[in-house]
Amino acid sequence: MQIPINVLNISKKQAEYIRNAHHRWNFKLGATQCGKTYIDTLYVIPEGLLERRGLPGLNFIVGVSKGTIQRNVIEPMQELFGTNMVSDIGSNNIATIFGEKVYCIGADNVGMVRKYRGARIKFLYIDEVVDICKEVFELLKSRLSFEYSIAHCSGNPQSRTHYIKKFIESDADIYVQYYTLFDNPFLPKEYVKQLCIEYQGTVYYNRYILGQWCNAEGIIFMQIANDKKRFITEKVQSNSIISIGIDWGGNGSDHSITATKISRDFRNIQVLASSKMKATGTNTIKIFRWIINFIKMIQDKYGIVSFIFCDSAEQVLNNSLNGELLSNGINLKVSNSVKTEIKNRIEIINRLLNLEKLTFIKRQTDTIIEALQTALYDEKAKDDRWIDDGQTSDIDSLDSFVYSFEFWFVKIAYMLGR
């Protein structure tokens, strides 16, 4: 089956990729929402599979996880071609696409990828390739062993030292195309404008808007470091969920607690209060009294607390706290913190600050404000993360802050983009 290019509603950049991406390795890298994955689901994947129909070898689609493959690749293809042509991913990790068996493997399951160590791949598609761990990429790279084997990859650039950037600059048979946000003529102008505002002044503007490889350096949250007054308020937002996050301290670190209001439309976050206590030499009686008093203060001033999330690494303290809450007449059950990746925490906080969707109650939130003002990128790390050495900045307060609302990260990120 040949899909004629001239009948597709595509951009010049996408048509250019279709014409030129016939190398062993083909990369589309650049801005978010620039149409990279769209052209893959519409044309590149169907054509790549059908061109190799009947030839020896296996077909693979690889993503960050099985769930992201279903969401980013399979479901968009089902919308385009229907479920008769594109099936869901089965329990055996196989989807049927245009009659072809395709192994859909999440790179988060390295063991699953290793099971196919001896497989010979004829068609490979990697979604969010820059987020795939190097071990998985190397395993896949060694499997493109036919003369007609081909790989198509899409993703957003990260740091200039990333292994994918080094591979692209090697002597391998590679075609690479870079996109900016402005290369997609089909995006509404207001959406483009808002997305630029959302990422302005951050490393993500270079990566997600301009499509550039860019290192994360210096102060992370420049918005609040330069002008904290614009984020401080005395007006308490209404129609919100009150949630508390607790980070348990250890040797050289503090216990930290933060109360946050999450608006029910998931568009606004407000920090009500934050506090910390030295961990060294402090017994559990004092710790639990401090927590109970904090919760009662929040409920007296702002209303019922609906959730409490604590560091999942300390199950004994979490279980003990449940007993203390019960004995003090507080109807709350401790949930484990979600432990989102640091790079995801940094991105969503920056987006909230840029859109002025994150506020802090005056005089009650000094610890978390200072923590945000002083947080620095760890320039030695392979991915985006803050320095966590117990000295540079107050990571304990950042952790309790994040624990208080990270359960809703996906919903918040979705609503910020609307």
C-alpha angles and dihedrals in degrees: 000000000000118000107207110230094217093065094056122096095228140138126254089253092054092047089051090055092051091052097046109028099095099113126111089260122031124183133191107189133168146065127018117256092016095126100261097130094036094065090045093056093040099046121346100062097041093046093044092052096044095046089060098041110138094015121118118264141061133278119229136187112188128188141160088277139350088256094055091050090053091047101039102035116011100045095046089050090049089053090051100041107014133247092279089066098034119035129197118262108272128220087264089060092249128126124186111227119181088339093307123120109236125187109221109199130180112221089216086075101064090170090059092050091050090057087070094050092122096043121116111219124211098175126025129178120183118194117203088005095179089061093053114104116249095241092058092046092051091050091052093044091059091053098063089095105144126089088238096044114128137180129201119192135181132185150125119274119248129177123354090241095056115133092233090058089051091050092050090053092051127098094259120124096272138156116192131184126188125209134197122201088253092062090077106081092182097068116102111254093232091053091052090048093051093046090053090051090047093059103029117132094017136097087251091069089063093045105035100031105029096027095229133149102244135171120230109236141168127350111013102204103040092164095068094031090060100038118009093165093074090063099045120093143165093207113098114217117237134218093040143135115242114217133173128210125198128193114194114222129221138179107340095001137088136238108247134193130187132182117206137182116218113195113235091240087054093233100111137046123194125186109216101183142341133194140169138201132198111259099200112091095000117124126216093253091064093041095053092044089053091050095046091049090049093051093047090050091052093048093047093051105032111016140257118349108226102185140026121191121190134187104283091214092074107059095159092057091043092053092046091050090055088059092048092050091051094048090050094052095250111143098214134117120207115243124195118255113255093229098214117194114276092238090057091049091052094049097049094045090051091050092049091050094047092051091043089238093130120075137171129214110242118259093358100077107045095125095056093042091054091046091055093045094054102037111122132195115252098235091190094059122099092227135030110291140135125251108267105185099126091248114056097063142346101273091163090067091044090053095050089046092053093044089057094065110010091099086076098042095117093050092045093049090049094050093046089058095053 
